[in-house]
């Protein structure tokens, strides 16, 4: 079954309002917080209908989660929906209702946390337009209304790792004494450091480096997960489990360790060189979260371009196509301007000499 959260007052579909941070009914205008909708799954069932989240075998849920082209029924109009293997939220092609794929939000597939959208679509479009300089160098259709309409709000899945590290490094530190002479010292650092909620993206449908460039997220604003936050947006579930992504998490930890060591040594010495690094770390716990992203995929002359906007902070990153005709036109205009200026300048000089 593909479900949408219904208004407890009139039964219409609810949509999450970013400005109000509440689920809003556009028909009766009632507003509901996530806490108020915390029992939304406990709706009336038909006598012989299995409860939406009744426990089923792990194998069956795994099949439901990762099967390609699985069909679901819209509970608003009864239409059959087909989604890909990562979609958690889709839209009914017939009535437009947001549809939650219940099996993909249950038990071990349910996120622990969510960061709600704080940047709405209008603001995302403004950030996009400013970022590409209003389309001055891009193809004419790049900042068109049609392209802007394709900017989509998506909750992207992340694994969050809690980590304990034991830093153990030694090397050389270089400094100058009071007389300006260069001095060398044996240096070392041993310290225990902990990090919480180190994010690693868990979807193959987005470029990993692109997602990293719109970080950081303000993790202190994470909320306990509730499907009400998903209303009106798309969402994906994880495609790789936390164990399979520990390598990526460790690469990030190594960067954090290097940063900690550098900050410690460079605060004391002008220059430092690490000769031995015996640092180690372990992941003590993992959590599953959904982070907000405004996303645009654009095709131009056989090449793909992707833009991502952090739906919480507004940080934007990506690439956009460059229009060669526009560049040539600008260069030609500059050439004409310079040619005219030179001609006027030389004319003034020669005219002065003749006189």
Secondary structure, 3 states (H helix, E strand, C coil): CEECCECCCCCCEEEEECCCCEEEECCCCCEECCCCCCCCCCCCCCCCCCCCCCCCCHHHHHHHHHCCCEEEEECCCCCEEEECCCEEEEECCCCCCEEEEHHHHCHHHCCCEECCCCCCHHHHHHHHHHHCHHHCCCCCCCCCHHHHHCCEEEEEEEEEEEEEEEEEEEEEEEEECCCCCEEEEEEEEEEEEEEEEEEEECCCCCCHHHHHHCCCCCHHHCEECCHHHHCCCEEECCCCCCHHHHHHHHHHHHHHHHHHHHHHHHCCCCEEEEEEECCEEEEEEEEEEEEEEEEEEEEECCEEEEEEEECCCCCEEECCCCCHHHHHHHHHHHHHHHHHHHHHHHHHHHHHHHC
